[in-house]
């Protein structure tokens, strides 16, 4: 839910959004050429989900390479693609309809303001240690 809130809430705060740094930022740049290209590719893939589903950033646990994917409906990422989920963008209507009506691209664009890269970095590093 995209709701503004204070520290510790599920809303927007200074720790969220922007671009990742460290090993995750380096891996995104290496895989997608730049953070902006990654963001554009994942956004387009996610907006293009037919009906309900998810857009994902995942990591292959064997090769340790990042990849983006989409899953229809409630299909889980790992069993469907073999990727360990790092970032999921929910495009079921219940996730955005009250604030964005049927304008999915606006919802996906605003998601980037609240991404918790610190959490995603921790999940990525956990896969790298396996």
C-alpha positions as CSV (number, residue, x, y, z in Angstrom):
1,X,0.0,0.0,0.0
2,X,1.4,3.4,-1.0
3,X,0.5,5.5,2.1
4,X,2.6,8.3,3.5
5,X,3.6,7.6,7.1
6,X,6.2,8.3,9.7
7,X,9.4,6.4,10.7
8,X,8.7,2.7,11.1
9,X,5.4,2.7,9.1
10,X,4.8,1.0,5.8
11,X,4.9,4.4,4.2
12,X,7.5,6.6,2.5
13,X,10.5,7.7,4.4
14,X,14.0,8.8,3.6
15,X,15.4,5.3,3.7
16,X,13.3,4.1,0.8
17,X,13.5,4.7,-2.9
18,X,16.4,5.9,-4.9
19,X,18.9,3.4,-6.3
20,X,20.6,0.5,-4.5
21,X,24.3,0.7,-3.7
22,X,26.9,-1.9,-2.8
23,X,27.0,-5.4,-4.2
24,X,23.3,-5.2,-5.3
25,X,23.8,-1.9,-7.1
26,X,26.9,-3.3,-8.9
27,X,25.0,-6.5,-9.9
28,X,22.1,-4.5,-11.3
29,X,24.5,-2.3,-13.3
30,X,26.4,-5.3,-14.5
31,X,23.3,-7.2,-15.6
32,X,21.1,-4.4,-17.0
33,X,23.8,-1.8,-18.0
34,X,22.4,0.8,-15.6
35,X,19.9,1.2,-12.8
36,X,17.6,3.3,-15.1
37,X,17.5,0.5,-17.7
38,X,16.7,-2.1,-15.0
39,X,13.9,0.1,-13.6
40,X,12.5,0.7,-17.1
41,X,12.7,-3.0,-18.0
42,X,11.1,-4.2,-14.8
43,X,8.4,-1.5,-15.0
44,X,7.5,-2.4,-18.6
45,X,7.4,-6.1,-17.8
46,X,5.2,-5.5,-14.7
47,X,2.8,-3.1,-16.4
48,X,2.5,-5.6,-19.2
49,X,1.2,-8.4,-17.0
50,X,-2.1,-9.5,-18.5
51,X,-4.8,-9.6,-15.7
52,X,-3.4,-10.1,-12.3
53,X,0.1,-11.1,-11.3
54,X,3.6,-9.9,-10.3
55,X,6.7,-8.4,-11.7
56,X,9.9,-9.7,-10.1
57,X,13.6,-9.1,-9.6
58,X,15.1,-12.4,-8.6
59,X,18.4,-14.1,-8.4
60,X,19.3,-17.6,-9.8
61,X,20.7,-19.4,-6.7
62,X,23.1,-21.5,-8.8
63,X,24.6,-18.8,-11.1
64,X,24.0,-15.9,-8.7
65,X,22.8,-13.8,-11.7
66,X,20.0,-11.4,-11.4
67,X,17.0,-11.7,-13.7
68,X,13.5,-10.1,-14.0
69,X,10.4,-12.2,-14.5
70,X,6.7,-12.0,-14.4
71,X,4.2,-14.5,-12.9
72,X,0.5,-14.6,-13.6
73,X,-2.0,-14.7,-10.8
74,X,-0.6,-16.2,-7.6
75,X,2.1,-18.3,-9.3
76,X,5.1,-18.2,-7.0
77,X,8.5,-17.1,-8.5
78,X,10.8,-19.8,-7.2
79,X,8.8,-22.9,-8.3
80,X,7.8,-21.2,-11.5
81,X,11.2,-19.8,-12.7
82,X,13.8,-21.1,-10.3
83,X,14.6,-17.6,-9.2
84,X,14.8,-16.6,-5.5
85,X,12.6,-13.5,-5.1
86,X,14.2,-10.2,-4.2
87,X,11.7,-7.6,-5.2
88,X,8.1,-8.2,-6.1
89,X,5.6,-5.7,-7.6
90,X,2.0,-6.8,-7.0
91,X,-0.2,-5.9,-9.9
92,X,-3.4,-7.4,-8.7
93,X,-6.0,-4.7,-8.8
94,X,-6.5,-4.8,-5.0
95,X,-2.9,-3.5,-4.7
96,X,-3.6,-0.2,-6.5
97,X,-7.2,0.4,-7.5
98,X,-8.3,2.7,-4.7
99,X,-5.5,5.1,-5.3
100,X,-4.7,4.7,-9.0
101,X,-8.0,3.3,-10.4
102,X,-7.0,1.4,-13.6
103,X,-3.9,3.4,-14.3
104,X,-1.3,0.6,-13.6
105,X,1.7,2.5,-15.1
106,X,1.3,5.3,-12.5
107,X,1.1,2.8,-9.6
108,X,4.3,1.0,-10.9
109,X,6.1,4.3,-11.3
110,X,5.3,5.3,-7.7
111,X,6.5,1.9,-6.3
112,X,10.1,3.0,-6.9
113,X,9.7,5.7,-4.3
114,X,9.2,3.2,-1.6
115,X,11.5,0.3,-2.5
116,X,13.5,-0.8,0.6
117,X,16.8,-1.5,-1.0
118,X,18.4,-2.3,2.3
119,X,16.1,-5.2,2.8
120,X,16.5,-6.4,-0.8
121,X,20.3,-6.1,-0.5
122,X,20.2,-8.4,2.6
123,X,18.2,-11.0,0.8
124,X,20.6,-10.8,-2.2
125,X,23.6,-11.2,0.1
126,X,22.0,-14.2,1.8
127,X,21.7,-16.0,-1.6
128,X,25.3,-15.1,-2.5
129,X,26.4,-16.8,0.7
130,X,24.6,-20.1,-0.1
